[in-house]
Amino acid sequence: MPRYEDESQEALEYRVGMRVLHPTFGKGTIMRIEPSSAGSLKLRVLFDQEGEKRLVLPYAKLEIL
């Protein structure tokens, strides 16, 4: 049985298709969310001006639009 208290609440806020804003890359759309080897999550975000970037939570500094 999963222990939900162990899951990052910040990570649960993000969903595929969600629009986000990054301080450097601008506005984009989350294309994929996958686990990383460090136990956090990796996001693939397609930014409007910068193309696709891979970001790691909680370091991504994304704002949900």
PQR file of N, CA, C, O and H, with PARSE charges and radii, in Angstrom:
ATOM      1  N   MET A   1       0.846  -1.186   0.000 -0.4000 1.5000
ATOM      2  CA  MET A   1       0.000   0.000   0.000 -0.0000 2.0000
ATOM      3  C   MET A   1       0.891   1.250   0.000  0.5500 1.7000
ATOM      4  O   MET A   1       1.812   1.340   0.812 -0.5500 1.4000
ATOM      5  N   PRO A   2       0.636   2.212  -0.894 -0.5600 1.5000
ATOM      6  CA  PRO A   2       1.470   3.417  -0.942  0.2800 2.0000
ATOM      7  C   PRO A   2       1.293   4.257   0.318  0.5500 1.7000
ATOM      8  O   PRO A   2       0.213   4.312   0.905 -0.5500 1.4000
ATOM      9  N   ARG A   3       2.364   4.898   0.709 -0.4000 1.5000
ATOM     10  CA  ARG A   3       2.313   5.805   1.856 -0.0000 2.0000
ATOM     11  C   ARG A   3       2.236   7.224   1.310  0.5500 1.7000
ATOM     12  O   ARG A   3       3.253   7.811   0.942 -0.5500 1.4000
ATOM     13  H   ARG A   3       3.242   4.853   0.232  0.4000 1.0000
ATOM     14  N   TYR A   4       1.044   7.761   1.262 -0.4000 1.5000
ATOM     15  CA  TYR A   4       0.824   9.056   0.623 -0.0000 2.0000
ATOM     16  C   TYR A   4       1.514  10.195   1.348  0.5500 1.7000
ATOM     17  O   TYR A   4       1.828  11.216   0.736 -0.5500 1.4000
ATOM     18  H   TYR A   4       0.218   7.283   1.562  0.4000 1.0000
ATOM     19  N   GLU A   5       1.756  10.037   2.650 -0.4000 1.5000
ATOM     20  CA  GLU A   5       2.445  11.102   3.361 -0.0000 2.0000
ATOM     21  C   GLU A   5       3.898  11.226   2.902  0.5500 1.7000
ATOM     22  O   GLU A   5       4.542  12.244   3.156 -0.5500 1.4000
ATOM     23  H   GLU A   5       1.500   9.208   3.147  0.4000 1.0000
ATOM     24  N   ASP A   6       4.419  10.190   2.222 -0.4000 1.5000
ATOM     25  CA  ASP A   6       5.782  10.241   1.701 -0.0000 2.0000
ATOM     26  C   ASP A   6       5.864  10.951   0.349  0.5500 1.7000
ATOM     27  O   ASP A   6       6.956  11.308  -0.093 -0.5500 1.4000
ATOM     28  H   ASP A   6       3.896   9.364   2.015  0.4000 1.0000
ATOM     29  N   GLU A   7       4.749  11.152  -0.295 -0.4000 1.5000
ATOM     30  CA  GLU A   7       4.737  11.802  -1.604 -0.0000 2.0000
ATOM     31  C   GLU A   7       4.835  13.319  -1.437  0.5500 1.7000
ATOM     32  O   GLU A   7       4.243  13.892  -0.523 -0.5500 1.4000
ATOM     33  H   GLU A   7       3.862  10.862   0.064  0.4000 1.0000
ATOM     34  N   SER A   8       5.582  13.956  -2.325 -0.4000 1.5000
ATOM     35  CA  SER A   8       5.686  15.409  -2.310 -0.0000 2.0000
ATOM     36  C   SER A   8       4.344  16.022  -2.700  0.5500 1.7000
ATOM     37  O   SER A   8       3.799  15.718  -3.761 -0.5500 1.4000
ATOM     38  H   SER A   8       6.063  13.491  -3.069  0.4000 1.0000
ATOM     39  N   GLN A   9       3.827  16.868  -1.852 -0.4000 1.5000
ATOM     40  CA  GLN A   9       2.557  17.527  -2.164 -0.0000 2.0000
ATOM     41  C   GLN A   9       2.724  18.476  -3.341  0.5500 1.7000
ATOM     42  O   GLN A   9       1.794  18.665  -4.126 -0.5500 1.4000
ATOM     43  H   GLN A   9       4.270  17.115  -0.990  0.4000 1.0000
ATOM     44  N   GLU A  10       3.911  19.078  -3.470 -0.4000 1.5000
ATOM     45  CA  GLU A  10       4.166  19.971  -4.593 -0.0000 2.0000
ATOM     46  C   GLU A  10       4.052  19.224  -5.920  0.5500 1.7000
ATOM     47  O   GLU A  10       3.474  19.738  -6.877 -0.5500 1.4000
ATOM     48  H   GLU A  10       4.667  18.925  -2.833  0.4000 1.0000
ATOM     49  N   ALA A  11       4.596  18.024  -5.973 -0.4000 1.5000
ATOM     50  CA  ALA A  11       4.583  17.247  -7.211 -0.0000 2.0000
ATOM     51  C   ALA A  11       3.169  16.874  -7.617  0.5500 1.7000
ATOM     52  O   ALA A  11       2.879  16.775  -8.809 -0.5500 1.4000
ATOM     53  H   ALA A  11       5.065  17.606  -5.195  0.4000 1.0000
ATOM     54  N   LEU A  12       2.286  16.664  -6.654 -0.4000 1.5000
ATOM     55  CA  LEU A  12       0.922  16.248  -6.960 -0.0000 2.0000
ATOM     56  C   LEU A  12       0.112  17.360  -7.625  0.5500 1.7000
ATOM     57  O   LEU A  12      -0.947  17.097  -8.196 -0.5500 1.4000
ATOM     58  H   LEU A  12       2.522  16.743  -5.686  0.4000 1.0000
ATOM     59  N   GLU A  13       0.600  18.595  -7.555 -0.4000 1.5000
ATOM     60  CA  GLU A  13      -0.124  19.713  -8.159 -0.0000 2.0000
ATOM     61  C   GLU A  13      -0.017  19.721  -9.680  0.5500 1.7000
ATOM     62  O   GLU A  13      -0.876  20.290 -10.353 -0.5500 1.4000
ATOM     63  H   GLU A  13       1.460  18.808  -7.091  0.4000 1.0000
ATOM     64  N   TYR A  14       1.013  19.105 -10.226 -0.4000 1.5000
ATOM     65  CA  TYR A  14       1.279  19.183 -11.651 -0.0000 2.0000
ATOM     66  C   TYR A  14       0.630  18.034 -12.409  0.5500 1.7000
ATOM     67  O   TYR A  14       0.600  16.901 -11.927 -0.5500 1.4000
ATOM     68  H   TYR A  14       1.711  18.643  -9.679  0.4000 1.0000
ATOM     69  N   ARG A  15       0.103  18.334 -13.614 -0.4000 1.5000
ATOM     70  CA  ARG A  15      -0.537  17.324 -14.458 -0.0000 2.0000
ATOM     71  C   ARG A  15      -0.121  17.549 -15.908  0.5500 1.7000
ATOM     72  O   ARG A  15       0.182  18.672 -16.311 -0.5500 1.4000
ATOM     73  H   ARG A  15       0.128  19.254 -14.005  0.4000 1.0000
ATOM     74  N   VAL A  16      -0.110  16.472 -16.682 -0.4000 1.5000
ATOM     75  CA  VAL A  16       0.166  16.569 -18.116 -0.0000 2.0000
ATOM     76  C   VAL A  16      -0.897  17.467 -18.747  0.5500 1.7000
ATOM     77  O   VAL A  16      -2.086  17.338 -18.453 -0.5500 1.4000
ATOM     78  H   VAL A  16      -0.356  15.560 -16.355  0.4000 1.0000
ATOM     79  N   GLY A  17      -0.461  18.367 -19.606 -0.4000 1.5000
ATOM     80  CA  GLY A  17      -1.369  19.294 -20.268 -0.0000 2.0000
ATOM     81  C   GLY A  17      -1.504  20.630 -19.555  0.5500 1.7000
ATOM     82  O   GLY A  17      -2.072  21.573 -20.105 -0.5500 1.4000
ATOM     83  H   GLY A  17       0.505  18.471 -19.845  0.4000 1.0000
ATOM     84  N   MET A  18      -0.992  20.717 -18.344 -0.4000 1.5000
ATOM     85  CA  MET A  18      -1.089  21.942 -17.554 -0.0000 2.0000
ATOM     86  C   MET A  18      -0.151  23.010 -18.111  0.5500 1.7000
ATOM     87  O   MET A  18       0.963  22.703 -18.534 -0.5500 1.4000
ATOM     88  H   MET A  18      -0.530  19.951 -17.897  0.4000 1.0000
ATOM     89  N   ARG A  19      -0.601  24.258 -18.109 -0.4000 1.5000
ATOM     90  CA  ARG A  19       0.215  25.386 -18.551 -0.0000 2.0000
ATOM     91  C   ARG A  19       0.981  25.923 -17.350  0.5500 1.7000
ATOM     92  O   ARG A  19       0.432  26.072 -16.258 -0.5500 1.4000
ATOM     93  H   ARG A  19      -1.507  24.508 -17.765  0.4000 1.0000
ATOM     94  N   VAL A  20       2.265  26.209 -17.573 -0.4000 1.5000
ATOM     95  CA  VAL A  20       3.137  26.688 -16.510 -0.0000 2.0000
ATOM     96  C   VAL A  20       3.989  27.853 -17.011  0.5500 1.7000
ATOM     97  O   VAL A  20       4.088  28.101 -18.213 -0.5500 1.4000
ATOM     98  H   VAL A  20       2.712  26.087 -18.460  0.4000 1.0000
ATOM     99  N   LEU A  21       4.596  28.557 -16.065 -0.4000 1.5000
ATOM    100  CA  LEU A  21       5.488  29.674 -16.380 -0.0000 2.0000
ATOM    101  C   LEU A  21       6.815  29.437 -15.669  0.5500 1.7000
ATOM    102  O   LEU A  21       6.844  29.179 -14.466 -0.5500 1.4000
ATOM    103  H   LEU A  21       4.515  28.356 -15.089  0.4000 1.0000
ATOM    104  N   HIS A  22       7.917  29.526 -16.420 -0.4000 1.5000
ATOM    105  CA  HIS A  22       9.263  29.383 -15.875 -0.0000 2.0000
ATOM    106  C   HIS A  22       9.947  30.744 -15.953  0.5500 1.7000
ATOM    107  O   HIS A  22       9.760  31.457 -16.939 -0.5500 1.4000
ATOM    108  H   HIS A  22       7.894  29.735 -17.398  0.4000 1.0000
ATOM    109  N   PRO A  23      10.739  31.134 -14.938 -0.5600 1.5000
ATOM    110  CA  PRO A  23      11.348  32.473 -14.949  0.2800 2.0000
ATOM    111  C   PRO A  23      12.300  32.727 -16.119  0.5500 1.7000
ATOM    112  O   PRO A  23      12.477  33.878 -16.518 -0.5500 1.4000
ATOM    113  N   THR A  24      12.911  31.691 -16.674 -0.4000 1.5000
ATOM    114  CA  THR A  24      13.834  31.863 -17.799 -0.0000 2.0000
ATOM    115  C   THR A  24      13.206  31.481 -19.133  0.5500 1.7000
ATOM    116  O   THR A  24      13.371  32.200 -20.118 -0.5500 1.4000
ATOM    117  H   THR A  24      12.768  30.756 -16.350  0.4000 1.0000
ATOM    118  N   PHE A  25      12.486  30.357 -19.181 -0.4000 1.5000
ATOM    119  CA  PHE A  25      11.979  29.807 -20.436 -0.0000 2.0000
ATOM    120  C   PHE A  25      10.604  30.328 -20.831  0.5500 1.7000
ATOM    121  O   PHE A  25      10.181  30.131 -21.970 -0.5500 1.4000
ATOM    122  H   PHE A  25      12.351  29.773 -18.381  0.4000 1.0000
ATOM    123  N   GLY A  26       9.901  30.987 -19.921 -0.4000 1.5000
ATOM    124  CA  GLY A  26       8.585  31.545 -20.219 -0.0000 2.0000
ATOM    125  C   GLY A  26       7.465  30.522 -20.065  0.5500 1.7000
ATOM    126  O   GLY A  26       7.547  29.603 -19.250 -0.5500 1.4000
ATOM    127  H   GLY A  26      10.246  31.148 -18.996  0.4000 1.0000
ATOM    128  N   LYS A  27       6.416  30.704 -20.867 -0.4000 1.5000
ATOM    129  CA  LYS A  27       5.225  29.850 -20.774 -0.0000 2.0000
ATOM    130  C   LYS A  27       5.419  28.553 -21.534  0.5500 1.7000
ATOM    131  O   LYS A  27       6.066  28.506 -22.580 -0.5500 1.4000
ATOM    132  H   LYS A  27       6.349  31.450 -21.529  0.4000 1.0000
ATOM    133  N   GLY A  28       4.831  27.490 -20.968 -0.4000 1.5000
ATOM    134  CA  GLY A  28       4.926  26.201 -21.616 -0.0000 2.0000
ATOM    135  C   GLY A  28       3.839  25.257 -21.149  0.5500 1.7000
ATOM    136  O   GLY A  28       3.031  25.600 -20.287 -0.5500 1.4000
ATOM    137  H   GLY A  28       4.306  27.528 -20.118  0.4000 1.0000
ATOM    138  N   THR A  29       3.824  24.053 -21.730 -0.4000 1.5000
ATOM    139  CA  THR A  29       2.839  23.022 -21.420 -0.0000 2.0000
ATOM    140  C   THR A  29       3.567  21.762 -20.962  0.5500 1.7000
ATOM    141  O   THR A  29       4.516  21.320 -21.610 -0.5500 1.4000
ATOM    142  H   THR A  29       4.481  23.774 -22.430  0.4000 1.0000
ATOM    143  N   ILE A  30       3.122  21.181 -19.844 -0.4000 1.5000
ATOM    144  CA  ILE A  30       3.710  19.935 -19.361 -0.0000 2.0000
ATOM    145  C   ILE A  30       3.303  18.813 -20.306  0.5500 1.7000
ATOM    146  O   ILE A  30       2.116  18.566 -20.520 -0.5500 1.4000
ATOM    147  H   ILE A  30       2.351  21.539 -19.318  0.4000 1.0000
ATOM    148  N   MET A  31       4.311  18.132 -20.875 -0.4000 1.5000
ATOM    149  CA  MET A  31       4.055  17.058 -21.830 -0.0000 2.0000
ATOM    150  C   MET A  31       4.155  15.673 -21.183  0.5500 1.7000
ATOM    151  O   MET A  31       3.478  14.733 -21.602 -0.5500 1.4000
ATOM    152  H   MET A  31       5.275  18.333 -20.701  0.4000 1.0000
ATOM    153  N   ARG A  32       5.014  15.558 -20.149 -0.4000 1.5000
ATOM    154  CA  ARG A  32       5.231  14.257 -19.523 -0.0000 2.0000
ATOM    155  C   ARG A  32       5.765  14.456 -18.107  0.5500 1.7000
ATOM    156  O   ARG A  32       6.516  15.393 -17.838 -0.5500 1.4000
ATOM    157  H   ARG A  32       5.563  16.321 -19.809  0.4000 1.0000
ATOM    158  N   ILE A  33       5.367  13.565 -17.215 -0.4000 1.5000
ATOM    159  CA  ILE A  33       5.868  13.549 -15.839 -0.0000 2.0000
ATOM    160  C   ILE A  33       6.385  12.145 -15.577  0.5500 1.7000
ATOM    161  O   ILE A  33       5.669  11.167 -15.792 -0.5500 1.4000
ATOM    162  H   ILE A  33       4.756  12.803 -17.434  0.4000 1.0000
ATOM    163  N   GLU A  34       7.631  12.040 -15.113 -0.4000 1.5000
ATOM    164  CA  GLU A  34       8.211  10.724 -14.858 -0.0000 2.0000
ATOM    165  C   GLU A  34       9.088  10.766 -13.617  0.5500 1.7000
ATOM    166  O   GLU A  34       9.634  11.817 -13.283 -0.5500 1.4000
ATOM    167  H   GLU A  34       8.213  12.835 -14.939  0.4000 1.0000
ATOM    168  N   PRO A  35       9.231   9.635 -12.926 -0.5600 1.5000
ATOM    169  CA  PRO A  35      10.094   9.604 -11.736  0.2800 2.0000
ATOM    170  C   PRO A  35      11.558   9.717 -12.129  0.5500 1.7000
ATOM    171  O   PRO A  35      11.954   9.277 -13.209 -0.5500 1.4000
ATOM    172  N   SER A  36      12.360  10.307 -11.251 -0.4000 1.5000
ATOM    173  CA  SER A  36      13.803  10.367 -11.478 -0.0000 2.0000
ATOM    174  C   SER A  36      14.493   9.429 -10.498  0.5500 1.7000
ATOM    175  O   SER A  36      13.884   8.984  -9.525 -0.5500 1.4000
ATOM    176  H   SER A  36      12.038  10.664 -10.374  0.4000 1.0000
ATOM    177  N   SER A  37      15.744   9.133 -10.749 -0.4000 1.5000
ATOM    178  CA  SER A  37      16.482   8.214  -9.888 -0.0000 2.0000
ATOM    179  C   SER A  37      16.706   8.791  -8.490  0.5500 1.7000
ATOM    180  O   SER A  37      16.969   8.046  -7.546 -0.5500 1.4000
ATOM    181  H   SER A  37      16.238   9.495 -11.540  0.4000 1.0000
ATOM    182  N   ALA A  38      16.604  10.100  -8.357 -0.4000 1.5000
ATOM    183  CA  ALA A  38      16.812  10.754  -7.059 -0.0000 2.0000
ATOM    184  C   ALA A  38      15.554  10.757  -6.197  0.5500 1.7000
ATOM    185  O   ALA A  38      15.569  11.294  -5.090 -0.5500 1.4000
ATOM    186  H   ALA A  38      16.390  10.705  -9.123  0.4000 1.0000
ATOM    187  N   GLY A  39      14.472  10.168  -6.685 -0.4000 1.5000
ATOM    188  CA  GLY A  39      13.240  10.107  -5.915 -0.0000 2.0000
ATOM    189  C   GLY A  39      12.309  11.283  -6.134  0.5500 1.7000
ATOM    190  O   GLY A  39      11.207  11.308  -5.586 -0.5500 1.4000
ATOM    191  H   GLY A  39      14.460   9.731  -7.585  0.4000 1.0000
ATOM    192  N   SER A  40      12.733  12.263  -6.928 -0.4000 1.5000
ATOM    193  CA  SER A  40      11.854  13.386  -7.257 -0.0000 2.0000
ATOM    194  C   SER A  40      11.202  13.100  -8.609  0.5500 1.7000
ATOM    195  O   SER A  40      11.235  11.966  -9.086 -0.5500 1.4000
ATOM    196  H   SER A  40      13.629  12.244  -7.373  0.4000 1.0000
ATOM    197  N   LEU A  41      10.621  14.103  -9.214 -0.4000 1.5000
ATOM    198  CA  LEU A  41       9.973  13.929 -10.512 -0.0000 2.0000
ATOM    199  C   LEU A  41      10.669  14.759 -11.567  0.5500 1.7000
ATOM    200  O   LEU A  41      11.162  15.851 -11.287 -0.5500 1.4000
ATOM    201  H   LEU A  41      10.594  15.025  -8.826  0.4000 1.0000
ATOM    202  N   LYS A  42      10.708  14.232 -12.792 -0.4000 1.5000
ATOM    203  CA  LYS A  42      11.192  14.975 -13.947 -0.0000 2.0000
ATOM    204  C   LYS A  42       9.981  15.370 -14.782  0.5500 1.7000
ATOM    205  O   LYS A  42       9.088  14.560 -15.029 -0.5500 1.4000
ATOM    206  H   LYS A  42      10.308  13.344 -13.019  0.4000 1.0000
ATOM    207  N   LEU A  43       9.967  16.608 -15.204 -0.4000 1.5000
ATOM    208  CA  LEU A  43       8.904  17.104 -16.075 -0.0000 2.0000
ATOM    209  C   LEU A  43       9.495  17.397 -17.444  0.5500 1.7000
ATOM    210  O   LEU A  43      10.573  17.982 -17.549 -0.5500 1.4000
ATOM    211  H   LEU A  43      10.693  17.266 -15.004  0.4000 1.0000
ATOM    212  N   ARG A  44       8.793  16.993 -18.487 -0.4000 1.5000
ATOM    213  CA  ARG A  44       9.127  17.438 -19.838 -0.0000 2.0000
ATOM    214  C   ARG A  44       8.130  18.529 -20.168  0.5500 1.7000
ATOM    215  O   ARG A  44       6.921  18.301 -20.199 -0.5500 1.4000
ATOM    216  H   ARG A  44       7.917  16.517 -18.402  0.4000 1.0000
ATOM    217  N   VAL A  45       8.649  19.704 -20.410 -0.4000 1.5000
ATOM    218  CA  VAL A  45       7.798  20.864 -20.674 -0.0000 2.0000
ATOM    219  C   VAL A  45       8.127  21.401 -22.061  0.5500 1.7000
ATOM    220  O   VAL A  45       9.291  21.635 -22.387 -0.5500 1.4000
ATOM    221  H   VAL A  45       9.631  19.889 -20.385  0.4000 1.0000
ATOM    222  N   LEU A  46       7.102  21.594 -22.864 -0.4000 1.5000
ATOM    223  CA  LEU A  46       7.266  22.207 -24.183 -0.0000 2.0000
ATOM    224  C   LEU A  46       6.983  23.694 -24.031  0.5500 1.7000
ATOM    225  O   LEU A  46       5.835  24.112 -23.887 -0.5500 1.4000
ATOM    226  H   LEU A  46       6.156  21.405 -22.599  0.4000 1.0000
ATOM    227  N   PHE A  47       8.057  24.488 -24.064 -0.4000 1.5000
ATOM    228  CA  PHE A  47       7.916  25.929 -23.904 -0.0000 2.0000
ATOM    229  C   PHE A  47       7.600  26.574 -25.249  0.5500 1.7000
ATOM    230  O   PHE A  47       8.089  26.138 -26.291 -0.5500 1.4000
ATOM    231  H   PHE A  47       8.990  24.148 -24.181  0.4000 1.0000
ATOM    232  N   ASP A  48       6.776  27.621 -25.210 -0.4000 1.5000
ATOM    233  CA  ASP A  48       6.308  28.286 -26.428 -0.0000 2.0000
ATOM    234  C   ASP A  48       7.460  28.820 -27.269  0.5500 1.7000
ATOM    235  O   ASP A  48       7.431  28.714 -28.495 -0.5500 1.4000
ATOM    236  H   ASP A  48       6.379  27.975 -24.363  0.4000 1.0000
ATOM    237  N   GLN A  49       8.481  29.396 -26.622 -0.4000 1.5000
ATOM    238  CA  GLN A  49       9.584  30.023 -27.349 -0.0000 2.0000
ATOM    239  C   GLN A  49      10.881  29.214 -27.314  0.5500 1.7000
ATOM    240  O   GLN A  49      11.721  29.368 -28.200 -0.5500 1.4000
ATOM    241  H   GLN A  49       8.505  29.482 -25.626  0.4000 1.0000
ATOM    242  N   GLU A  50      11.058  28.366 -26.321 -0.4000 1.5000
ATOM    243  CA  GLU A  50      12.344  27.695 -26.102 -0.0000 2.0000
ATOM    244  C   GLU A  50      12.355  26.215 -26.474  0.5500 1.7000
ATOM    245  O   GLU A  50      13.402  25.572 -26.399 -0.5500 1.4000
ATOM    246  H   GLU A  50      10.375  28.240 -25.601  0.4000 1.0000
ATOM    247  N   GLY A  51      11.208  25.663 -26.874 -0.4000 1.5000
ATOM    248  CA  GLY A  51      11.148  24.243 -27.196 -0.0000 2.0000
ATOM    249  C   GLY A  51      11.039  23.377 -25.953  0.5500 1.7000
ATOM    250  O   GLY A  51      10.701  23.866 -24.875 -0.5500 1.4000
ATOM    251  H   GLY A  51      10.357  26.185 -26.935  0.4000 1.0000
ATOM    252  N   GLU A  52      11.325  22.087 -26.105 -0.4000 1.5000
ATOM    253  CA  GLU A  52      11.159  21.143 -24.995 -0.0000 2.0000
ATOM    254  C   GLU A  52      12.365  21.167 -24.061  0.5500 1.7000
ATOM    255  O   GLU A  52      13.515  21.161 -24.500 -0.5500 1.4000
ATOM    256  H   GLU A  52      11.598  21.690 -26.981  0.4000 1.0000
ATOM    257  N   LYS A  53      12.072  21.194 -22.760 -0.4000 1.5000
ATOM    258  CA  LYS A  53      13.102  21.154 -21.721 -0.0000 2.0000
ATOM    259  C   LYS A  53      12.704  20.090 -20.706  0.5500 1.7000
ATOM    260  O   LYS A  53      11.519  19.831 -20.494 -0.5500 1.4000
ATOM    261  H   LYS A  53      11.137  21.198 -22.403  0.4000 1.0000
ATOM    262  N   ARG A  54      13.704  19.478 -20.083 -0.4000 1.5000
ATOM    263  CA  ARG A  54      13.484  18.529 -18.996 -0.0000 2.0000
ATOM    264  C   ARG A  54      13.881  19.213 -17.701  0.5500 1.7000
ATOM    265  O   ARG A  54      15.007  19.689 -17.556 -0.5500 1.4000
ATOM    266  H   ARG A  54      14.667  19.689 -20.255  0.4000 1.0000
ATOM    267  N   LEU A  55      12.953  19.258 -16.770 -0.4000 1.5000
ATOM    268  CA  LEU A  55      13.163  19.941 -15.501 -0.0000 2.0000
ATOM    269  C   LEU A  55      12.906  18.979 -14.353  0.5500 1.7000
ATOM    270  O   LEU A  55      12.096  18.060 -14.477 -0.5500 1.4000
ATOM    271  H   LEU A  55      12.038  18.872 -16.888  0.4000 1.0000
ATOM    272  N   VAL A  56      13.590  19.187 -13.243 -0.4000 1.5000
ATOM    273  CA  VAL A  56      13.432  18.334 -12.062 -0.0000 2.0000
ATOM    274  C   VAL A  56      12.756  19.137 -10.955  0.5500 1.7000
ATOM    275  O   VAL A  56      13.188  20.236 -10.607 -0.5500 1.4000
ATOM    276  H   VAL A  56      14.248  19.933 -13.142  0.4000 1.0000
ATOM    277  N   LEU A  57      11.681  18.560 -10.410 -0.4000 1.5000
ATOM    278  CA  LEU A  57      11.060  19.164  -9.229 -0.0000 2.0000
ATOM    279  C   LEU A  57      11.905  18.797  -8.029  0.5500 1.7000
ATOM    280  O   LEU A  57      12.436  17.686  -8.020 -0.5500 1.4000
ATOM    281  H   LEU A  57      11.330  17.667 -10.692  0.4000 1.0000
ATOM    282  N   PRO A  58      12.073  19.603  -7.047 -0.5600 1.5000
ATOM    283  CA  PRO A  58      11.474  20.919  -6.833  0.2800 2.0000
ATOM    284  C   PRO A  58      12.306  22.078  -7.371  0.5500 1.7000
ATOM    285  O   PRO A  58      12.032  23.231  -7.037 -0.5500 1.4000
ATOM    286  N   TYR A  59      13.318  21.799  -8.198 -0.4000 1.5000
ATOM    287  CA  TYR A  59      14.230  22.843  -8.667 -0.0000 2.0000
ATOM    288  C   TYR A  59      13.715  23.613  -9.877  0.5500 1.7000
ATOM    289  O   TYR A  59      14.332  24.597 -10.287 -0.5500 1.4000
ATOM    290  H   TYR A  59      13.540  20.862  -8.470  0.4000 1.0000
ATOM    291  N   ALA A  60      12.616  23.191 -10.444 -0.4000 1.5000
ATOM    292  CA  ALA A  60      12.125  23.771 -11.693 -0.0000 2.0000
ATOM    293  C   ALA A  60      11.622  25.198 -11.556  0.5500 1.7000
ATOM    294  O   ALA A  60      11.636  25.940 -12.538 -0.5500 1.4000
ATOM    295  H   ALA A  60      12.115  22.393 -10.110  0.4000 1.0000
ATOM    296  N   LYS A  61      11.180  25.606 -10.379 -0.4000 1.5000
ATOM    297  CA  LYS A  61      10.668  26.967 -10.138 -0.0000 2.0000
ATOM    298  C   LYS A  61       9.546  27.334 -11.102  0.5500 1.7000
ATOM    299  O   LYS A  61       9.541  28.420 -11.683 -0.5500 1.4000
ATOM    300  H   LYS A  61      11.168  25.003  -9.581  0.4000 1.0000
ATOM    301  N   LEU A  62       8.593  26.414 -11.263 -0.4000 1.5000
ATOM    302  CA  LEU A  62       7.471  26.651 -12.155 -0.0000 2.0000
ATOM    303  C   LEU A  62       6.297  27.269 -11.406  0.5500 1.7000
ATOM    304  O   LEU A  62       6.050  26.963 -10.240 -0.5500 1.4000
ATOM    305  H   LEU A  62       8.596  25.533 -10.791  0.4000 1.0000
ATOM    306  N   GLU A  63       5.596  28.124 -12.089 -0.4000 1.5000
ATOM    307  CA  GLU A  63       4.360  28.721 -11.585 -0.0000 2.0000
ATOM    308  C   GLU A  63       3.227  28.171 -12.438  0.5500 1.7000
ATOM    309  O   GLU A  63       3.300  28.199 -13.666 -0.5500 1.4000
ATOM    310  H   GLU A  63       5.797  28.372 -13.037  0.4000 1.0000
ATOM    311  N   ILE A  64       2.187  27.673 -11.793 -0.4000 1.5000
ATOM    312  CA  ILE A  64       1.026  27.141 -12.528 -0.0000 2.0000
ATOM    313  C   ILE A  64       0.194  28.320 -13.017  0.5500 1.7000
ATOM    314  O   ILE A  64      -0.112  29.239 -12.258 -0.5500 1.4000
ATOM    315  H   ILE A  64       2.128  27.650 -10.795  0.4000 1.0000
ATOM    316  N   LEU A  65      -0.167  28.279 -14.295 -0.4000 1.5000
ATOM    317  CA  LEU A  65      -0.992  29.350 -14.880 -0.0000 2.0000
ATOM    318  C   LEU A  65      -2.459  28.978 -14.837  0.5500 1.7000
ATOM    319  O   LEU A  65      -3.306  29.752 -15.284 -0.5500 1.4000
ATOM    320  H   LEU A  65       0.081  27.532 -14.912  0.4000 1.0000
TER
END
